[in-house]
Amino acid sequence: MAEEVEYTEDNIRSLDWKEHIRMRPGMYIGKLGDGSAYDDGIYVLLKEVLDNCIDEFVMGNGRTIEVSIKDKTVKVRDYGRGVPLGKVVDVVSKINTGGKYDSKAFKKSVGLNGVGTKAVNALSSYFRIESNRDDKTKAAEFSKGELLMDGKIEPSTRRKGTKVIFTPDEEIFAGYKFRTQYIERMLWNYVYLNRGLTILFNGEKFHSERGLYDLLEKNMSDEPLYPIIHLMEEDIEVAITHTSSYGEEYYSFVNGQHTTQGGTHQQAFREAYVKTIREFFQKDYDAVDIRSSIVAAVAVKVMEPVFESQTKTKLGSNDVGPDGPTMRTFVNDFLKKYLDNFLHRNPEVAEALQRKILQSERERKDLAGIKKLAKKRAKEVSLHNKKLRDCRVHFNKDKDRSEETTLFITEGDSASGSITKVRDVNVQAVFSLKGKPLNSYGLTKKIVYENEEFNLLQAALNIEDGLENLRYNKVVLATDADVDGMHIRLLLITFFLQFFPDLVKNGHLSVLATPLFRVRDKNKTFYCYSEEEKQSAIEQLKGKAEITRFKGLGEISPDEFKNFIGEDMRLEPVVIGKGKSVNELLEFYMGKNTPQRQEFIIENLKVEQDLLKDLVN
């Protein structure tokens, strides 16, 4: 019988602000992560500091923000009014302290919870804030939320504004690394939404004069079928076009916050767009055909927005403001007026748009028969589908742990077997390929239904009609790091970029990094992912170390494999980089074997791993 534990007042413990944030960081910044995903905690910390600078800009104070990141330390300097000198310590160390509770000063601000910079402070091994205003300066320094230095107010000739320096705590964010491409995407979004703002990041300038028009122009991976439609009013701005890509692609924002998971404003836009187009053409076109291949950005400003999580990635508000219209009415009225007017004034755009709708309708009807057959086959196979070992929690249905949901796409029975044996059956699923998948470059979507493997993969992910019902947050390519494994990765990335580009663009696709070496002695074992890590491990063991080179996933035992897909899992995100369009890259690397490609290979002698980097970085 268990010993009874006495329950008295002594058992009740009240945590102070920093202890609570450090013990439950997820409540304040979402997931932690190591920086391999765009929504990992280290980027949320940066965003919380930047949001304060942006709010100053919106209020007409300071047009430039300077950001630098070096050796894991972040510096952010704005030229706003500067934090009131007597409150420098309070604003970063007392919960519910801030200037944004005065709704006159910050009418449509994002950072309304008074927690942002306090969380950054508590979760940083080093944190410094410096305020300059009224020809005076004051600074304070902290470590993990503990005050180290409370400086005096001193005379200063520095320009007014606030400077924050912080280093995320490695105890909280184990093995983290800032990915430049994620930071650049965040900063570009800030300048698109704040025309006239300049952000300098490690010396590079970010600036936009045309807002969401620039966002679409810069982010489209294909040529638009007609010039971008750019419409705006005081509290709403949209940019719309269509490309020849598959799927629907949206960039949505609320009060400057990038709502990566959409929400009521994005849904209202999708509905209102269909309604407006039907009314304009006076045709009851299918909604799927109207929205097929759309690329759109929508930004709204609302009073007191309600988000579905602390990280504010999905809007939950149904109203624009306490006394305002519903989100659906607000967006619908705007599009009905401005989009309808635009199409009447630009008949050539209206014609191009109608051609695209009719083309999508023809393609959908052509595919109808084969889709029906493919769905029937998939349904029959799903009852005894040996390819998919599913998990219990799913991204589109469950709230708890849904962010962790992962589908590993593996090749070969031994690798699939190892992952299947040691995976977390609640949130980790495995899809097994048989050999190399088909090179889908240049093929139509018909192949997705005709090819059994592609059809089953599409069904497993549940992405046939878009990402809204995606079943796994992370789609991880788990193949060997040899030439064959690299080729399989390229073929799968080609498949996703061809038919489901929004899966890649929304940061769901990654490559599983597995160790190249195991270095151990009788007491310690190190798994090393590079030559440098191997040399470091050998030096740490000092004596005679046993070194094993892993050639493939299949030769890593299940007991060892659990170390690589658990808390310390290393993922390399697949990110579409700058430069050539996706179509140009795919055509060069995955298209017909042209003399230019042969010449390029001979001149560069790159292995496929380098080609993979060119394709996705």
N, C-alpha and C positions, 0 to 999 in steps of 0.2 A: 504494500500500500504506500502511495506517494506521501511524503512528509508534507504536512499542511504548513503553508507559508503565511505568516501574520501580515495582514493588510492594514496599515495605519497611515497617519499623515506623513510619516517619514518616507513612504513609498511615492508620494506625489512630488514630482519634480517639475519646476517651471524653467524652460530653456530661455536664455536671452536670445535676442534677434539673430546674432551671428551663429550661435550654436544650432539654432533651428534651421537656418539656411544651409549650414554645412551638413547637418544630419539628414535633411530632406531636400537636397538641391533640386530634384525633379519637380517639386511643387512650384519652384520659382523660375527655372530656366528650361523645363522639359527634360529631354534625355541628356546624358553626359557626353559619351562618345570620345573619339580620339581625333576628330577633325576630318575623318574620311567622308562624312556625310554633310551636306550643306546646312542641315538644321541641327548640327551638334552644338553642345553647350558653349564651346569657346567662341563661336560666331554670335551666339545670343548675347554673350557678355559684351562683345564689341558693339553689337546693335543697340544695347541698352545705353551705352555711353553716347553713341552717335545720335540716338533719338533726341537726347537733350540738346545737342548742338543744332539739329534740324528744327526743333521747336523754336530755338532762338532765331534762326533764319526766317522761319515763317512769320515771326513777330516783327521782322524787319531789322534784325540785329545781326550784322556780320554776314558777308557773302562768300566767305572762304573757310573751309575746314581742312586741317592738315592731319593726315594719318600716316603713321609709320609702324612697321613691325620688323623687329630684328631680334634674333635669338630668343624667341618666344615672349618678348616684351612688347607691349602695344602702347603707343603714344597717340593721343587724340587732342588736338588743340583747336578751339573755335575762337572767333572774334566777336562774340556776342557781348552781353552786358556784364558777364562775370557773376558768379554766385555771390550774394551778399556776404561780406567778409565775416560778419559775426555768426554766420550759419554754415561755414565751410565744413566743419566737423559734423554738424547735425544732418546735413543733407545726404551724407554718405554713410551714416551710422545710426540713424534713428528711423525706424519704420513709421510710415505715414507722415513723414516730413517732406515738404516740397512745395514749389510755387504753383503747381498745377491744380491745386484744389480751388484756386480762385478762377472760376470758369470764365471771367471776363478776360483774364490774361491769356489763358490757353483754352480757347473755345472748342477746337477740334483736334486735340492732342492725342497721341497714342499712349504716351507713358503716364497714365492717370492713376496708377496704383501705389505710387510712392515707394516702390520696392526696388526698381531697376538698378541704380548704382549701389544700393546697399548689398544686393546680391553679388555684384561684381566685386565689391570690397571684401565680402565674407569669403568668396571663392577664389581669391587671389593670394598667392604667397607674398606678393608685394603690391601695394596700392598707394598711389600718391595723387592728391588733388591740389591744384594751385589756382587761385582766383586773382585776377587783376582787374581792378576798377577804381575809379576816383583817384588815380595816381598813387594807389596803394596796392600791396600784395599780401596774401596770406596763403600758407601751405600747410598740409597735414599729411602724415604718412602712417600706413597701417600694414599689418601682416595678418592675414586670415581674419580680418575684422577687428583685430586688437590695435588700439591706438599706440603708435610708436613715438610719434612726434607731432606736437600741436604748436605750430609756429606762431610767432607774434605778427601782428599787423605792422608792416614796414612800408616806408616810401618806395615808389617804383616808377620807372619811366617806360615800363613795358606796355604794349598795346593792351587794351581791355579784352577780357575774355577768360575762358576756363581751359585749363590743361589737365588731362587725366593720364596717368601712366599706370599700367597694371600688368602683372605676369600671372596668368592662370595657374592655380595650384596643381602640381602634378600628383598630389595625393588624391585629388578629386578627379582630374582629367589625366588618367594614366597614359603615358606615351603619346601625348597629343602632338599634332603638327598642323600649323595653319596652311591651308591650301589657297594659293594666290587666286586661282580661278573663282573660288567661292566668294572671296572678299571682293574681287573685281565686280562680280555679278551684283553683289549687295550694293556697292558704291554706285554702279551705273543706275540701278533702280532708284537710289536716292536722288540722283541728278535729273533723271527722267521726270520724276514726280515733283521736282522743285526747280522749275526752269530758272536759269540765271545763277544757280548755286554752282560753285566750283569746289571740288574736293581734290586735294593733292595726296596721292598715295605712293609712298616711296619714290617721290619725284614725278610720277605720272599724273597727268591732268585728266579729270573727269568733269565734263560739262555738257549741258544740253540746252538748246534753245527751242526745240520743237516737241519736247515732252514725249508722250506715248507714241507719236509718229516715229521719233528716233528709236524708241525701244523696239518697235516692230521691224523697222528697217535694219537694225543691227542684228536682231536675233533670228530673222527668218533664214532657214537653211535652203530654201528654194526661192526662185523668182516669183514675185506676186503676179497673179493673173490680171490684175488691174491696179491702178494707183491706190495707195492707202487712203481710206476714208478716215478723216480726223475730225471729230466733233467735240465741242466742249461748252460747258456752262459753268457757273460759279462753283458748284459742288459736285460736278461729274465731268469726266473726260473719257472718251473712248477712241480707239483706233481699230480699224477692221480691214482685213483683206482675205483673199483666198489664195492658196498655192495648189500645186499638183500633188502634194503629200497626202498621206492618209491620216484619218483621225481629226480630232479637234484640239486646238492648242490655245490656252488662255493664260494671260498674265493679269492677275487681279489684285487690287490694292484698296485698303481702307485707311484713310487719314495718313497716308504715306507708308503704311505697313503692308509688306508683301504677304498676301494671304495665299500661301502655296497650296493649301488644301481647299481653296475656294470659299464657299459659304453662300449666304442668302443673296448677296449682291451679284455673285457670278451666276447663280441659278436664275435670278431675276433677269439678267442680261440675256441668257440663253433663250428663255421663254419669250421675252419682249422682242428679240431679234427675229425669231420665227414669226411671231404675230405681225410685226411690221412688214416683213417681206411678203407674207401671204396677202396682206391688205394692199400693198403697193401693186403687186402683179395680178391681184384679184384671182389667184389660183390657190387651191388647197394642197400645195406641195407638202410632201412628207417632211417632218422636222429633221429627220436624218439626212435627207438630200440637201436641205437648206444649210445645215451646219457642217456638212462633210467638207473637210480640208480647210475649215476656217482657221485663221490666226487672228486673235483679237486681244486687246488690252482694255481693261476697264478700271478706272480709279474713282472712288467716291469719297466724299467727306461727310461724316455724320456726327451728330451729337451723342455723346456717351455710348460709344460702340460696345457691344457685348460679344466677347470672343468665347469660343468653346474650350480654350485652354490658356494657360498662363503665357505660352509663347506666341499667342495671337496669330496662329496660322490659318484659322477658319472662323469666319464671321458667323455669329449666331443671331444677331439682331434682326428683327423683322421690320423695325421702324427706322426712318432716317433721323428722327429726333423725338423727344417726348411729345411734342405737339404736331409733328410733321406727318407726311403720308407714309404708307407702308413702302418697304423697299421695292416691292413688285410694281406698285403704282408709280413711284418716283422714276424708276428706270424705264418703264413702259412709256410714260408721258414724254420723257426726254427723247427716246428713239423715234416714237411716232411723229414728233415734231421735226427733229433735226435730220434723222436718217431719211425719212420720207421726202423732205425738202431737197436734200442732197441728191437723191436718185432722180427726182424730177428735173433738177438743174443739170445733171450729168448723165444724159441718156446713154452715152457710150459705156459708162461704168455699169449702169443698170443692165445693158445688153450682155456685157461680159459676165456679170453675176448670174443672169438667167441661163446663159449657156452652161455655166458651171453646174447649176442646179439640175438642168436637164441631163448633163453628162453623168452626174452622180446617180440620177434616177435610172438611166439606162444600165449603168454598171451594177446597180443594186438588183435590178430585175434579171440581168444576165446571170448574176451569182445566185439568185434565189433557189434554183433547182439544186445546185451543187452544195449550197449551204444546208439545205434541208437534209440531204443525204449525209453530209459530213456530221451534222448534229446528231443524226440518228446513230451513226457509227460511233461517235464519241460517247453517246449515252450508253450504248451497249458495252463499249470497252470500259467505261468508268466503273461499272459494277465489279469488274475484275481487272482493273488497270494496274499492271505491274510496273508501269513507268513512274507512277506517282505514289509516294509514301507521304500522305497528308499529315498536317498537324491539327490540333484542336481549335486554336485561336486563329481568327482571320481578320485582316486589315479592314475589310469593308463591313464587318458585322460587330466585332467586339471592341470594347473600350479599353479594358485592362490588357496591357502588354501588346496591344495591336501594333505599336511602333516597332516591336522586336520581331514581328513575323517575317520569316525568311524562307525563300525557295532556293535551294541549292540545285543548280543544273549540272549534272555530272556525266562523265563519259566512262563506260567500263564498269563491269560488275563489282570488281574489287574496291574501287574508290566509292561507288554508291553504297556498297555493303558497309564499309568503314564508317561513313557519315551516318548511315541509317541506324547503326548500332548505338552510336554515342550521342546522337542529336537530342535536343530538348523537344520531346514529342508535343509539347504544348504550343510551341511557336516556330519550330523548324521543320520544313518539309523538304523532300528530295524528289527530283525528277531525273530519271536516267535516260540518257541518249544511247542509241546503238550506233557506234561508229561516228563518222563525220556527217553532219547535216548537209543538206543541199545548199549550194551557193544560190541565194535567192535574188542576187542583184539583177535588176532589169526585168524581173518577172512581175506579173500583176498579182493582185491579192487573191486571185483564183487559186494560186499555188498553196496559200495558207490552208485552204479547205481540201485541196486534192492530196497534199502531202500529209500522211497520217500523223507523223511526228510533230509537224508544225501545228496541225489542228488540235492535237492533244495538249500541246504546250499552251496554245491560245486559250483552250478550255480550262486548263489548270489555273492560269492566271486570271481568267474571267475578264479579258480586256477587249473582247470582240467589238463592243459598243462604246469603247472609251475607258478612261481610268477610274471612273466613278465607283466601279465595283471591283477594283483590283483587290485580289485576295491576300497578297503578301506585300509588305512595305519594301522589303529588300529582295531583289532578284540577283542571285550571286552565281557567277560562272566559276565552277570549281573543276578546272581541268589541269592536267600536268603542265609543268613549266617548260616542256620540251617543244620541239618544232611542231609536232602533231597537235599538242595541246594548245599552242598559240594559234594554229590554223583553225581549230574548232572555235576558239574564242572569237576570231575574226568573222567566221561564218555566222555565229550567233549574233554578234554585234550588228553585222550587215542585215540580218533578218529583222532585228528590232528597229534599226534606223530606217529600213525600208517601209515597214508596215505599222510600227508602233513607236514613232520617234518621240512622242510625248512621254513615254516610259523612261527614255534616256534623259530627255531634257528636264524632267522633274526629279532627277537624281535617284531613281530607284535601282539602276543597274550598276553592279560592281563586280570586280574580279577578286576571288579569294586568294590572298597571299599565303602560301605555305612555305615552311622552312626548307632551305637548301641543305642545311647541315644540322646534325646533332653532335654537340660537344659535351662530354661528360667524364666524370671520374666516379669514385665510389660514393661520394657524398652529394654531388651537385650535377644537374643536367641543364644545359642551355640549348635552346632551339634558335638557330641563326638564319636570318633571311638574306644575308649578304656576306661577302668576303670580309668586310670590315667587322661585322658582328662576330664572325667566326674567330678572327684574330683577337678581338677583345675578350672573348670567352676563354680562349687558350691562355691568355695572359692572366686572367682572373684565377684560373685553376692552378697555375704555376707549375704543378707537377706534370706527370705524363697523362695527357688527355686522350681519350678514345674519340675519334672523329668518324662520323658516318655521313656519307653523301646520299641524300634522298633523290632518287631519279624520277619517281612518280608517286602519285597519291596512293596507289594500290599497295605500295610496300611500306606505308606508314601504318602501324598497328592501330586498331580501334582505341586502345587505351591511350595511345599518344595523340590520336586525332582529336580527342575531346578537348585537348589544350588549345587547338587551333580554331575551334568553332564555338568556344565559350565566351567568357567575359573578355578574354584577351584577343578575340578574333581580329585579324588585320584585313581590312578591305581596301582595295584600290578603286576609287570611283571611276566610272566611265563618264567622261565629261567632254562635250563637244567644244572644241577650242576655237580660237580665232583663225582668220585666214580664209582658205577656200571653203566653199559651201560643202555640205555633206554629200550632195550628189556628185560634185567634182571629185571629192576624195574617194568615194565608193567606186566611181567609174575608173579612176586611175588604178586603185589597188585590187578591186574585185571584178572589174570588167574584162573585156577581151585582152589577150596578151599582146599588147601593142609594142612596136619597136621602141617607143619612148620609155615604156616601163622596163623593158629589157635593158635599155641603155642606163636608166636610173639605177637598176639593181647592180649592174656591173660596176658603175662608177662609185656607188655608195657601199656596196657589200654589207648591207644591214641585215641582221637576222629579223625574223618576223616580230620579235618582241619590240624592236624599234619601230617597225611599221605600225604596230598596234598603238604605240605611243603617238605617232604622227596622226593617226586616225582619230584618236579620242582626246588628245591634249592640245 
